[in-house]
Amino acid sequence: MASGKDVSEQDENKDRGNWDRKADYMLSCIGYAVGLGNVWRFPYLAFENGGGAFLIPYVIMLVFAGLPIFFLECALGQFSSLGPISAFKFSPILKGIGYCMVILNILVSIYYNIIIAYTVFYFFSSLTAELPWNTCDNFWNTRQCTTNETDKIVQCNLLLSSETLNNASVTTFLNLNDYEANSNNIVTDVLQSHASNLAGILRVNFSEICFNETSFLRTSSSEEYWENYALQRSADIDHTDGIVTGMVLSLLVAWIVVYFSMIRGIKSSGKVVYFTAIFPYVVLIILLVRGATLPGAREGLEFYIGSRSDLSKLANAEVWQAAATQIFFSLSAAWGGLIALSSYNKFQNNCFYDSVIVCFINCATSIFAGLSIFTVVGHLAYKLGREVDDVVKSGFSLAFVAYPEALAQLWASPLWAILFFLMLFTLGLDSQFTGVEAILTAAMDLFPKKLRKRRALLTLSSVIIFFLLGIPCVAGSGVYWLNLIDHYSAGWGLLIMAVCEVIGVNWVYGGNRFIKDIEMMIGKKNWVFWLYWRACWFFITPLLLLAILIWSLVTFTAPDYAGVPYPDWANALGWCSIAVGLMFLPIMAVVALIQCDGNLFKAALPAKDWGPYLKQFRGERYADMAEPQEALALNEGNDKGQANPTYEADEAMTKL
C-alpha cells in the first residue's frame, strides 16, 4: 500500500490515493493547461495572424482537435487509475506510446525548469529601487546601448597614419574607448561622436579621417540585460563560455520549490495550486486595469483584436496551421500529464464536464492575457513614438525584453516587474508539477512494491538528477540547447505521440469499447451525445493531427536562435532526442509479440488485468478481469482473477 501520509481515510483508492477535493484536481488541470505559452505566445500569434480574425480558426481547432484529445486522456487515466505506460495495457502492443511520453516528459521537464529559472532570476533582479535593465551605465552594456529605441547609432571607419597612431593623445583616446587599429591602420566601427572628438584632437576635418559611414538603431538596455547579463550568451552552441552563476542558483531555487511542492504527490501539489493557479489571474487583472489607463493602450488593443484585424488572412493555410498547433500545445495534451492527474480521480467523477471547463478556461485565459500584454506594449510604442508592430515580440523576447522594457516606463516599475515575474513563475510551476508527476506516477506504477512507499525519496532523486542535467542549459550556450530541445522534442515528438494515441485508442482498442468504458464512469448517454465524439476520435482529430504533422514536415526548416544557425551535429542530436523516445514504439511492440508467441491479433488485445482498478466498479463487463499488477492492497491474500472472456467474445464485433 501507499504511505499513510499519501492516502487518507476518505480516499476511494487505498493503494494510490485520490484528490482530497475536486477543486484540487480542477486547479491542477487548469494550471497544467494554462502555461507560459498563453502569455507569451498566443497574443503574438493572434496579432501576427489577423488579430481578432485569428480567434475563428482558434476556436474551431479547439472544438475538433484540442477538446477531443483532452477528454480522451482524462477518461483514459480516470478509468484505469493508472499513469502513463501502465494505462496503455489496453493494448500491450502500444505500450511504447507511454514510454515515449515519459521520455519526452523528462527532456521537457529539464528545459522547462530553465525557463522557470529565468523568471526567478528576473524576480530577484527586480527587488531594487531601480530596475537594472532601465539604464545603459552597467558593466554589461555596450556602446550601442540606448534607453530610447528611436535613437540611431552612426559609425564609420577611421584611416589613420602610423605617425598619428603613435601620438600619445590618440593612443590614450583609442584605449579609453576600446578601439584598436588593424594592420592597415584602420580603426573600424567608431561611433560618429568619438570620431568627431578625435578629429578635434588632431585638428582636422571630420571627413578627412572618416569613411564608410553607416547607421542603425541602437540596442535597447533591456535586450542587453537579457543577452549580456542574464544569459551571457555565447557566439553559438559550440562555445560554452562558462556557467552563469546567477542562473545556476535560480535553477536550484526552482527545483527546491518543485521538490517541496511535490514531496507528497497530489496531496501536497494539490494544495500549492490554490496559489499558483489563481495568482496569475489576479496579476493579469491588475496589469489589465493599469494598462488600460495608460496612453497608447487603445492602439495596442486595436492591433491585437480590434480594427486592425484582417479577415483576409483566413484564406491563408499558415493561419489555420498556427491555430491548430497553438491550441494543441496550449492544452498540454498527449504528454501523459493529463493521464497522470486523472488517474487520481474517483472512478465516477464526471471527467466530461471537467474537460470542457478546463479547455474553455484555457482559451479564455489566452485571449485575456493578450489584453493585459497589448495594453502595456501599446503604451511602450506610444512612449517610443513607434508603431505597435515594431515593438511587439514573441516568446523569450516578449517575456524578458519587450515587456520588462514596457514595465520600466511605469511609475513604481520594480513593483510591476515583481508582480509580472512572480506571475510567470507560478504559471510555469503548475505545468512543471504535472510534467514531473507524470514521470513519477509512471515509475511508481511500474514498480509499486519498491517505489510507492518511497515517494519522497523518488522525488528527491529525480529532482537532483534533473537539476544536474539542466546545468549545461545555464551556461553561455544554454539558451541554444534549450531552444534545440524545444524545437524537436516538444514539437515533433508531441505531434507523433498524439497521432499514435488517438489512433491506438480508437482504431486498435476500439472507440465504441472506449465509449462504453466512459459510460461506466459518467453514466449512460444518448447516441446523439456520442455522435460528435465518434466523428472526432475516429476521423476528424487524427486527420487534423496528421495534417499538422505532414505540414510541419513539408515546411521544415532547421532551427536557429537569434539568427544564429545550428551546426549539423546539433540538428542530428535534436532528431536523436526524438528517436530516443520513439524507439520504444517498436521495442515494446516486439516485446508484446514475443509474449504472445508472435500472434499480432493477440498482442493487440487488452491485457488480462486491464479494466477498473477497484472491484466495486467493474460490473459485469470486467467481472472476470485479473487483479491489476499495480494493486498491492488488492493482491494481498487474494488470488488473481481469470482472463476476461468478454474481450474474446466481442473482439470481432468491436473491430467491425
C-alpha positions as CSV (number, residue, x, y, z in Angstrom):
1,M,0.0,0.0,0.0
2,A,1.0,3.7,-0.4
3,S,2.4,5.5,2.5
4,G,-0.1,6.6,5.1
5,K,0.8,10.2,4.6
6,D,-0.2,9.9,0.9
7,V,-3.6,8.1,1.5
8,S,-6.3,9.5,3.7
9,E,-9.4,7.8,5.2
10,Q,-11.8,9.3,2.7
11,D,-9.7,8.1,-0.3
12,E,-11.6,5.6,-2.5
13,N,-8.3,4.1,-3.7
14,K,-6.3,2.9,-0.7
15,D,-3.4,1.9,-3.0
16,R,-2.7,5.1,-4.9
17,G,-4.8,7.7,-3.1
18,N,-7.2,10.3,-4.5
19,W,-7.5,14.0,-4.7
20,D,-8.7,15.4,-1.4
21,R,-11.1,17.8,-3.2
22,K,-12.5,18.1,-6.7
23,A,-11.0,21.7,-6.7
24,D,-7.5,20.3,-6.2
25,Y,-7.8,18.3,-9.4
26,M,-9.5,21.1,-11.4
27,L,-6.9,23.7,-10.4
28,S,-4.1,21.3,-11.2
29,C,-5.6,20.7,-14.7
30,I,-6.1,24.4,-15.2
31,G,-2.6,25.2,-14.0
32,Y,-1.2,22.4,-16.3
33,A,-3.1,23.6,-19.4
34,V,-2.6,27.3,-18.7
35,G,1.1,27.9,-19.0
36,L,3.7,30.4,-20.2
37,G,2.6,29.9,-23.8
38,N,-0.8,31.5,-23.1
39,V,1.0,34.7,-22.1
40,W,4.0,35.0,-24.4
41,R,2.9,33.0,-27.5
42,F,-0.8,33.3,-28.1
43,P,-1.0,37.1,-28.1
44,Y,1.7,37.4,-30.7
45,L,0.2,34.7,-32.8
46,A,-3.2,36.4,-32.8
47,F,-1.6,39.7,-33.7
48,E,0.5,38.2,-36.5
49,N,-2.3,36.1,-38.0
50,G,-5.2,38.5,-38.4
51,G,-5.9,39.8,-34.9
52,G,-9.5,39.1,-33.9
53,A,-9.9,37.0,-37.1
54,F,-7.5,34.5,-35.7
55,L,-10.0,33.6,-33.0
56,I,-12.2,31.9,-35.6
57,P,-9.7,29.1,-36.6
58,Y,-8.5,29.0,-33.0
59,V,-12.0,28.1,-31.6
60,I,-12.6,25.7,-34.5
61,M,-9.4,23.9,-33.8
62,L,-10.3,23.8,-30.1
63,V,-13.5,22.0,-30.9
64,F,-12.2,19.5,-33.3
65,A,-8.6,18.9,-32.2
66,G,-8.0,20.2,-28.7
67,L,-11.1,19.1,-26.7
68,P,-11.4,15.6,-28.1
69,I,-7.8,14.5,-27.2
70,F,-8.1,16.3,-23.8
71,F,-11.2,14.4,-22.9
72,L,-9.7,11.2,-24.3
73,E,-6.7,11.4,-22.0
74,C,-8.7,12.4,-18.9
75,A,-11.1,9.5,-19.4
76,L,-8.2,7.0,-20.0
77,G,-6.4,8.0,-16.8
78,Q,-9.5,8.0,-14.7
79,F,-10.9,4.7,-16.0
80,S,-7.7,2.8,-15.4
81,S,-6.5,4.7,-12.3
82,L,-3.0,4.3,-13.8
83,G,-0.4,6.8,-15.1
84,P,1.4,6.8,-18.5
85,I,2.9,3.4,-19.6
86,S,0.6,1.3,-17.4
87,A,-2.6,2.8,-18.8
88,F,-1.6,1.6,-22.2
89,K,-2.1,-2.0,-21.2
90,F,-5.5,-1.7,-23.0
91,S,-3.3,-2.8,-25.9
92,P,0.2,-4.0,-24.9
93,I,1.5,-3.7,-28.4
94,L,1.0,0.1,-28.0
95,K,2.7,0.4,-24.6
96,G,5.7,2.1,-26.2
97,I,3.5,5.2,-26.5
98,G,3.5,5.5,-22.7
99,Y,7.3,5.1,-22.6
100,C,7.8,7.7,-25.2
101,M,5.6,10.1,-23.3
102,V,7.7,9.6,-20.2
103,I,11.0,10.1,-22.1
104,L,9.7,13.3,-23.7
105,N,8.5,14.5,-20.3
106,I,11.9,14.0,-18.9
107,L,13.5,16.1,-21.6
108,V,10.9,18.8,-21.3
109,S,11.0,18.9,-17.5
110,I,14.7,19.6,-17.7
111,Y,14.5,22.5,-20.1
112,Y,11.1,23.9,-18.8
113,N,12.6,24.5,-15.4
114,I,15.3,26.5,-17.0
115,I,12.6,28.9,-18.2
116,I,11.2,29.0,-14.7
117,A,14.8,29.8,-13.5
118,Y,14.8,32.8,-15.8
119,T,11.7,34.1,-14.1
120,V,13.3,33.5,-10.7
121,F,16.4,35.4,-11.9
122,Y,14.4,38.4,-13.1
123,F,12.2,38.3,-9.9
124,F,15.2,38.8,-7.6
125,S,16.7,41.3,-10.0
126,S,13.5,43.4,-9.6
127,L,14.0,43.7,-5.9
128,T,15.7,47.1,-6.3
129,A,14.9,50.7,-6.2
130,E,15.6,51.0,-10.0
131,L,15.3,48.1,-12.5
132,P,18.8,47.1,-13.7
133,W,17.6,47.0,-17.4
134,N,16.4,50.6,-17.3
135,T,19.9,52.2,-17.8
136,C,22.9,51.8,-20.1
137,D,25.6,52.6,-17.5
138,N,26.2,49.0,-16.3
139,F,29.3,46.9,-16.9
140,W,27.4,44.6,-19.3
141,N,26.3,47.4,-21.6
142,T,27.9,48.2,-24.9
143,R,28.4,51.4,-26.8
144,Q,25.3,50.5,-28.9
145,C,23.0,50.6,-25.8
146,T,20.2,53.0,-25.5
147,T,17.1,53.6,-23.3
148,N,15.3,55.1,-26.3
149,E,14.9,52.7,-29.2
150,T,14.3,55.5,-31.7
151,D,18.0,56.5,-31.3
152,K,20.1,55.7,-34.2
153,I,23.8,54.9,-34.0
154,V,26.1,56.3,-36.7
155,Q,29.5,54.6,-37.2
156,C,32.4,54.9,-39.6
157,N,35.9,53.6,-40.1
158,L,38.9,55.7,-39.4
159,L,42.0,55.8,-41.6
160,L,45.0,57.0,-39.6
161,S,48.6,57.3,-40.5
162,S,51.3,55.4,-38.5
163,E,52.6,58.7,-37.1
164,T,49.1,59.6,-35.9
165,L,48.6,56.2,-34.2
166,N,51.9,56.8,-32.4
167,N,50.6,60.1,-31.0
168,A,50.2,59.7,-27.2
169,S,46.9,61.6,-27.1
170,V,45.5,59.4,-29.9
171,T,46.7,56.2,-28.3
172,T,45.1,57.2,-25.0
173,F,41.8,58.1,-26.7
174,L,41.6,54.7,-28.5
175,N,42.5,52.7,-25.4
176,L,39.9,54.6,-23.3
177,N,37.1,53.7,-25.8
178,D,38.3,50.2,-26.6
179,Y,39.3,50.8,-30.2
180,E,42.2,49.1,-31.9
181,A,43.7,49.7,-35.4
182,N,44.3,46.8,-37.7
183,S,47.4,46.1,-39.8
184,N,46.2,48.6,-42.4
185,N,46.0,51.4,-39.8
186,I,42.2,51.3,-40.0
187,V,40.0,51.6,-36.9
188,T,36.6,50.0,-37.6
189,D,33.1,50.7,-36.2
190,V,33.9,54.0,-34.5
191,L,31.0,56.0,-33.2
192,Q,30.4,59.3,-35.0
193,S,30.7,61.2,-31.8
194,H,34.0,59.6,-31.0
195,A,35.3,60.2,-34.5
196,S,34.3,63.9,-34.2
197,N,36.2,64.1,-30.9
198,L,39.3,62.5,-32.4
199,A,39.1,64.9,-35.3
200,G,39.1,67.8,-32.8
201,I,42.2,66.4,-31.1
202,L,44.0,66.1,-34.5
203,R,42.7,69.5,-35.6
204,V,41.5,68.1,-38.9
205,N,38.1,67.9,-40.7
206,F,35.9,65.0,-39.7
207,S,35.6,64.0,-43.4
208,E,39.4,63.7,-43.8
209,I,39.6,60.6,-41.5
210,C,36.1,59.1,-41.5
211,F,34.8,56.8,-44.3
212,N,32.2,54.0,-44.9
213,E,29.6,55.8,-42.7
214,T,26.7,53.5,-41.6
215,S,23.7,54.0,-39.3
216,F,21.3,51.6,-37.5
217,L,19.1,51.5,-34.5
218,R,20.8,51.1,-31.1
219,T,20.3,48.1,-28.9
220,S,17.8,48.5,-26.1
221,S,19.0,48.4,-22.5
222,S,16.5,45.6,-21.7
223,E,17.9,43.5,-24.6
224,E,21.5,43.9,-23.5
225,Y,20.5,43.0,-19.9
226,W,18.9,39.8,-21.2
227,E,21.6,38.8,-23.7
228,N,24.8,40.1,-22.0
229,Y,24.0,39.7,-18.3
230,A,21.1,37.2,-17.7
231,L,22.1,34.7,-20.4
232,Q,25.7,35.8,-21.0
233,R,25.0,34.3,-24.4
234,S,27.9,32.8,-26.3
235,A,28.5,33.2,-30.1
236,D,27.0,29.8,-30.8
237,I,26.2,26.4,-29.4
238,D,29.9,25.3,-29.9
239,H,31.1,27.8,-27.4
240,T,30.1,27.1,-23.8
241,D,31.7,30.2,-22.3
242,G,31.3,29.0,-18.7
243,I,28.4,28.6,-16.3
244,V,26.3,31.6,-15.3
245,T,26.3,31.5,-11.5
246,G,23.2,33.6,-11.0
247,M,21.2,31.2,-13.3
248,V,22.5,28.1,-11.5
249,L,21.3,29.5,-8.2
250,S,18.0,30.4,-9.8
251,L,17.6,26.9,-11.2
252,L,18.4,25.5,-7.8
253,V,15.7,27.6,-6.2
254,A,13.2,26.5,-8.9
255,W,13.9,22.8,-8.3
256,I,13.7,23.2,-4.5
257,V,10.3,24.7,-4.8
258,V,9.2,21.9,-7.1
259,Y,10.5,19.3,-4.7
260,F,8.8,20.6,-1.6
261,S,5.6,21.2,-3.5
262,M,5.6,17.6,-4.8
263,I,7.0,15.8,-1.8
264,R,3.7,14.1,-1.0
265,G,2.5,13.9,-4.6
266,I,-1.0,15.2,-5.2
267,K,-1.6,15.6,-1.5
268,S,0.9,18.5,-1.4
269,S,0.9,19.8,-5.0
270,G,-3.0,19.8,-4.9
271,K,-2.7,22.5,-2.1
272,V,0.0,24.5,-3.7
273,V,-2.1,25.1,-6.9
274,Y,-4.6,27.1,-4.9
275,F,-2.0,29.8,-5.1
276,T,0.0,29.0,-8.3
277,A,-3.2,28.5,-10.4
278,I,-5.1,31.5,-9.1
279,F,-2.4,34.1,-8.6
280,P,-1.7,34.6,-12.3
281,Y,-5.3,35.7,-12.9
282,V,-5.0,38.3,-10.1
283,V,-1.9,39.7,-11.7
284,L,-3.4,39.7,-15.2
285,I,-6.4,41.6,-13.9
286,I,-4.2,44.2,-12.2
287,L,-2.0,44.6,-15.3
288,L,-5.0,45.0,-17.5
289,V,-6.6,47.7,-15.2
290,R,-3.3,49.5,-15.0
291,G,-2.5,49.1,-18.7
292,A,-6.0,50.3,-19.8
293,T,-5.3,53.7,-18.1
294,L,-2.1,54.3,-19.9
295,P,-1.8,56.4,-23.1
296,G,-1.3,54.2,-26.2
297,A,-3.3,51.3,-24.6
298,R,-6.1,51.7,-27.1
299,E,-3.7,51.5,-30.1
300,G,-2.3,48.3,-28.6
301,L,-5.7,46.7,-28.4
302,E,-6.5,47.8,-32.0
303,F,-3.5,45.8,-33.2
304,Y,-4.4,42.8,-31.0
305,I,-8.1,42.1,-31.8
306,G,-9.5,45.5,-32.8
307,S,-10.0,47.4,-36.0
308,R,-6.6,46.2,-37.3
309,S,-7.9,42.7,-37.6
310,D,-7.6,41.2,-41.0
311,L,-10.2,38.6,-42.1
312,S,-8.5,38.1,-45.4
313,K,-5.8,36.1,-43.6
314,L,-8.3,33.3,-43.0
315,A,-7.6,32.3,-46.6
316,N,-4.0,31.5,-45.6
317,A,-3.3,27.9,-44.8
318,E,-0.5,29.0,-42.4
319,V,-3.0,30.8,-40.2
320,W,-5.0,27.6,-39.7
321,Q,-1.9,25.6,-39.1
322,A,-0.8,28.1,-36.5
323,A,-4.2,27.9,-34.7
324,A,-4.2,24.1,-34.6
325,T,-0.6,24.0,-33.4
326,Q,-1.2,26.6,-30.7
327,I,-4.4,25.1,-29.3
328,F,-2.9,21.6,-29.2
329,F,0.3,22.7,-27.4
330,S,-1.5,25.1,-25.2
331,L,-3.7,22.3,-23.7
332,S,-0.7,20.2,-23.0
333,A,-2.4,17.1,-24.4
334,A,-0.5,13.9,-25.4
335,W,2.2,14.4,-22.8
336,G,0.7,11.9,-20.4
337,G,0.3,14.6,-17.8
338,L,-3.5,14.5,-18.1
339,I,-3.5,10.7,-17.7
340,A,-1.4,11.0,-14.5
341,L,-3.6,13.7,-13.0
342,S,-6.9,12.0,-13.9
343,S,-5.6,8.7,-12.5
344,Y,-6.1,10.0,-9.0
345,N,-9.8,10.9,-9.6
346,K,-12.6,8.9,-8.0
347,F,-13.9,6.5,-10.6
348,Q,-17.3,8.1,-11.0
349,N,-16.1,11.6,-11.4
350,N,-17.6,13.4,-14.4
351,C,-14.4,13.9,-16.5
352,F,-16.5,15.1,-19.4
353,Y,-17.5,18.3,-17.7
354,D,-14.0,18.7,-16.3
355,S,-12.5,18.6,-19.8
356,V,-15.0,21.1,-21.2
357,I,-14.5,23.5,-18.4
358,V,-10.7,23.4,-18.4
359,C,-10.5,23.8,-22.2
360,F,-12.8,26.8,-22.1
361,I,-10.8,28.4,-19.3
362,N,-7.6,27.8,-21.2
363,C,-8.9,29.5,-24.3
364,A,-10.4,32.4,-22.4
365,T,-7.1,32.9,-20.5
366,S,-5.1,33.1,-23.7
367,I,-7.4,35.9,-25.0
368,F,-7.5,37.7,-21.7
369,A,-3.7,37.5,-21.3
370,G,-3.4,39.2,-24.7
371,L,-5.4,42.1,-23.5
372,S,-3.1,42.6,-20.5
373,I,0.0,42.3,-22.7
374,F,-1.0,44.6,-25.5
375,T,-2.3,47.5,-23.4
376,V,1.2,47.8,-21.8
377,V,3.0,47.1,-25.1
378,G,0.8,49.8,-26.7
379,H,2.0,52.2,-24.1
380,L,5.6,51.3,-24.8
381,A,5.1,52.0,-28.5
382,Y,3.5,55.4,-27.6
383,K,6.5,56.3,-25.4
384,L,9.0,55.4,-28.1
385,G,7.0,57.1,-30.9
386,R,6.8,53.8,-32.9
387,E,4.1,51.5,-34.3
388,V,3.0,48.6,-32.1
389,D,4.1,46.1,-34.7
390,D,7.6,47.5,-34.4
391,V,7.7,46.8,-30.6
392,V,5.7,43.6,-30.0
393,K,7.7,40.3,-29.9
394,S,7.1,36.7,-29.1
395,G,8.5,34.1,-26.7
396,F,11.6,35.0,-24.7
397,S,11.8,38.4,-26.4
398,L,8.3,39.3,-25.2
399,A,8.7,38.0,-21.7
400,F,12.3,39.1,-21.0
401,V,12.9,42.0,-23.3
402,A,9.8,43.9,-24.6
403,Y,7.5,43.6,-21.6
404,P,10.2,44.3,-19.0
405,E,11.1,47.4,-21.0
406,A,7.5,48.4,-21.0
407,L,7.2,47.9,-17.3
408,A,10.3,50.1,-16.8
409,Q,8.3,53.0,-18.2
410,L,5.7,52.8,-15.4
411,W,5.6,54.5,-12.1
412,A,6.9,52.2,-9.3
413,S,8.3,50.0,-12.0
414,P,10.0,47.5,-9.6
415,L,6.6,46.6,-8.1
416,W,5.1,45.9,-11.5
417,A,8.1,43.8,-12.5
418,I,7.9,41.8,-9.3
419,L,4.3,41.0,-9.9
420,F,4.9,40.1,-13.6
421,F,7.8,37.7,-13.0
422,L,6.1,36.2,-10.0
423,M,3.1,35.5,-12.2
424,L,5.3,33.9,-14.9
425,F,7.0,31.8,-12.1
426,T,3.6,30.5,-10.9
427,L,2.4,29.8,-14.4
428,G,5.4,27.7,-15.2
429,L,5.3,25.8,-11.8
430,D,1.9,24.3,-12.5
431,S,3.0,22.9,-15.8
432,Q,6.2,21.7,-14.3
433,F,4.4,19.9,-11.4
434,T,2.3,17.8,-13.8
435,G,5.2,17.0,-16.1
436,V,7.3,15.7,-13.2
437,E,4.2,14.0,-11.7
438,A,3.7,12.1,-15.0
439,I,7.2,10.7,-14.7
440,L,6.9,9.8,-11.0
441,T,3.5,8.2,-11.4
442,A,4.6,6.1,-14.3
443,A,7.6,4.9,-12.3
444,M,5.6,4.1,-9.2
445,D,3.0,2.2,-11.3
446,L,5.7,0.1,-12.9
447,F,7.4,-0.7,-9.6
448,P,4.7,-0.3,-7.0
449,K,6.3,-2.5,-4.3
450,K,9.6,-0.7,-4.4
451,L,8.7,2.9,-5.1
452,R,5.2,3.6,-3.9
453,K,6.2,3.8,-0.2
454,R,9.3,5.8,-1.1
455,R,7.6,8.6,-2.9
456,A,9.7,11.4,-1.1
457,L,13.0,9.6,-1.9
458,L,12.0,9.1,-5.5
459,T,11.0,12.7,-5.9
460,L,14.3,13.9,-4.3
461,S,16.4,11.6,-6.5
462,S,14.6,12.8,-9.7
463,V,14.9,16.5,-8.8
464,I,18.6,16.1,-8.2
465,I,19.2,14.3,-11.5
466,F,17.1,16.8,-13.4
467,F,18.9,19.7,-11.8
468,L,22.3,18.3,-12.7
469,L,21.2,17.6,-16.3
470,G,19.9,21.1,-16.6
471,I,23.2,22.8,-15.7
472,P,24.5,22.9,-19.3
473,C,21.4,24.9,-20.2
474,V,22.6,27.7,-17.8
475,A,26.0,28.1,-19.5
476,G,26.7,30.7,-22.1
477,S,25.4,28.3,-24.8
478,G,22.5,27.3,-22.6
479,V,19.8,29.1,-24.5
480,Y,20.8,27.4,-27.7
481,W,20.4,24.0,-26.0
482,L,17.0,25.0,-24.6
483,N,15.8,26.2,-28.0
484,L,17.0,23.0,-29.7
485,I,15.2,20.6,-27.3
486,D,12.0,22.8,-27.5
487,H,12.1,22.7,-31.3
488,Y,12.5,18.9,-31.6
489,S,11.3,17.1,-28.5
490,A,8.5,19.4,-27.6
491,G,7.4,19.8,-31.2
492,W,7.8,16.8,-33.4
493,G,7.7,14.3,-30.7
494,L,4.5,15.5,-29.2
495,L,2.7,15.5,-32.6
496,I,3.8,11.9,-33.3
497,M,2.6,10.8,-29.8
498,A,-0.8,12.4,-30.3
499,V,-1.4,10.7,-33.6
500,C,-0.4,7.3,-32.2
501,E,-2.5,7.8,-29.1
502,V,-5.7,8.8,-30.9
503,I,-5.4,6.0,-33.5
504,G,-4.4,3.5,-30.8
505,V,-7.4,4.1,-28.6
506,N,-10.0,4.3,-31.3
507,W,-8.8,2.0,-34.0
508,V,-6.8,-0.6,-32.1
509,Y,-8.5,-0.8,-28.8
510,G,-11.9,0.2,-30.3
511,G,-13.6,3.6,-30.0
512,N,-17.0,2.1,-29.2
513,R,-15.5,-0.1,-26.5
514,F,-13.8,3.0,-25.0
515,I,-17.2,4.9,-25.0
516,K,-18.7,2.0,-23.0
517,D,-15.8,2.4,-20.6
518,I,-16.5,6.1,-20.2
519,E,-20.2,5.4,-19.6
520,M,-19.2,3.2,-16.7
521,M,-17.8,6.4,-15.1
522,I,-20.2,9.2,-16.2
523,G,-23.4,7.2,-16.9
524,K,-25.2,6.1,-20.0
525,K,-25.6,8.8,-22.7
526,N,-27.8,9.1,-25.7
527,W,-26.3,8.1,-29.1
528,V,-26.6,11.7,-30.2
529,F,-24.3,12.8,-27.4
530,W,-21.6,10.5,-28.8
531,L,-22.0,11.5,-32.4
532,Y,-19.6,14.4,-32.1
533,W,-17.1,12.4,-30.1
534,R,-17.1,9.5,-32.5
535,A,-16.7,11.8,-35.5
536,C,-13.7,13.5,-33.9
537,W,-12.0,10.5,-32.4
538,F,-12.4,8.2,-35.4
539,F,-11.8,10.7,-38.2
540,I,-11.5,14.5,-37.7
541,T,-9.0,14.7,-34.9
542,P,-6.5,12.1,-36.2
543,L,-6.7,13.6,-39.7
544,L,-6.1,17.1,-38.3
545,L,-3.2,16.0,-36.3
546,L,-1.8,14.1,-39.3
547,A,-2.2,17.2,-41.4
548,I,-0.3,19.3,-38.9
549,L,2.4,16.7,-38.7
550,I,2.8,16.5,-42.5
551,W,2.6,20.3,-42.9
552,S,5.4,20.6,-40.3
553,L,7.5,18.1,-42.2
554,V,6.9,19.8,-45.6
555,T,7.7,23.2,-44.3
556,F,10.5,22.1,-42.0
557,T,13.5,24.5,-41.7
558,A,16.4,23.9,-39.5
559,P,16.1,25.9,-36.2
560,D,18.2,28.9,-35.2
561,Y,18.3,31.2,-32.3
562,A,18.6,35.0,-32.8
563,G,19.7,34.4,-36.3
564,V,22.5,32.0,-35.3
565,P,22.1,28.7,-37.2
566,Y,22.8,25.3,-35.5
567,P,25.6,23.1,-36.8
568,D,24.7,19.8,-38.4
569,W,25.7,17.8,-35.3
570,A,23.3,19.8,-33.2
571,N,20.4,19.2,-35.6
572,A,21.3,15.5,-35.7
573,L,21.2,15.5,-31.9
574,G,17.8,17.1,-32.0
575,W,16.5,14.3,-34.2
576,C,18.1,11.8,-31.8
577,S,16.2,13.2,-28.9
578,I,13.0,12.3,-30.6
579,A,14.3,8.9,-31.7
580,V,15.2,8.0,-28.1
581,G,11.5,8.2,-27.2
582,L,10.1,6.8,-30.5
583,M,12.3,3.7,-30.4
584,F,10.2,2.4,-27.6
585,L,7.2,2.1,-30.0
586,P,8.8,-0.8,-32.0
587,I,10.6,-2.2,-28.9
588,M,7.5,-2.6,-26.8
589,A,5.6,-3.9,-29.9
590,V,8.2,-6.6,-30.3
591,V,8.1,-7.5,-26.6
592,A,4.3,-7.8,-26.8
593,L,4.6,-10.1,-29.9
594,I,7.1,-12.3,-28.2
595,Q,4.9,-12.7,-25.1
596,C,2.0,-13.6,-27.4
597,D,4.1,-16.1,-29.5
598,G,4.1,-13.9,-32.5
599,N,0.3,-13.5,-32.7
600,L,-0.3,-9.9,-33.7
601,F,-4.0,-10.1,-33.1
602,K,-3.5,-11.4,-29.6
603,A,-0.8,-8.8,-28.8
604,A,-3.3,-6.0,-29.7
605,L,-5.9,-7.3,-27.2
606,P,-6.2,-5.8,-23.8
607,A,-4.0,-7.3,-21.0
608,K,-5.8,-9.7,-18.7
609,D,-5.6,-7.1,-15.9
610,W,-7.0,-4.2,-17.9
611,G,-10.1,-2.5,-16.5
612,P,-11.2,-0.5,-13.5
613,Y,-8.7,-0.6,-10.7
614,L,-11.2,-1.2,-7.9
615,K,-13.5,-4.3,-7.9
616,Q,-16.7,-2.4,-6.9
617,F,-16.7,-0.5,-10.3
618,R,-16.0,-3.4,-12.6
619,G,-19.6,-4.5,-13.2
620,E,-20.4,-7.4,-15.5
621,R,-18.1,-6.2,-18.3
622,Y,-14.9,-6.6,-16.1
623,A,-16.1,-9.1,-13.5
624,D,-13.5,-11.7,-14.5
625,M,-10.5,-9.5,-15.1
626,A,-7.3,-10.2,-13.3
627,E,-6.3,-8.0,-10.4
628,P,-4.1,-5.1,-11.6
629,Q,-0.4,-5.8,-11.1
630,E,-0.2,-2.4,-9.6
631,A,-2.9,-3.0,-7.0
632,L,-0.8,-4.0,-4.0
633,A,-3.6,-3.9,-1.4
634,L,-6.0,-5.9,-3.6
635,N,-3.4,-8.6,-4.3
636,E,-2.5,-9.2,-0.6
637,G,-4.0,-12.6,0.2
638,N,-6.2,-12.7,-2.9
639,D,-5.8,-15.0,-5.9
640,K,-5.6,-13.4,-9.3
641,G,-8.7,-13.5,-11.4
642,Q,-9.0,-15.0,-14.9
643,A,-8.9,-13.6,-18.4
644,N,-12.0,-11.6,-19.3
645,P,-14.0,-13.7,-21.7
646,T,-16.0,-10.6,-22.8
647,Y,-13.0,-9.4,-24.8
648,E,-12.6,-12.6,-26.7
649,A,-16.3,-12.9,-27.5
650,D,-16.8,-9.3,-28.6
651,E,-13.4,-8.8,-30.4
652,A,-14.8,-9.4,-33.9
653,M,-17.8,-7.1,-33.3
654,T,-15.6,-4.4,-31.8
655,K,-13.2,-4.4,-34.7
656,L,-16.1,-4.3,-37.1
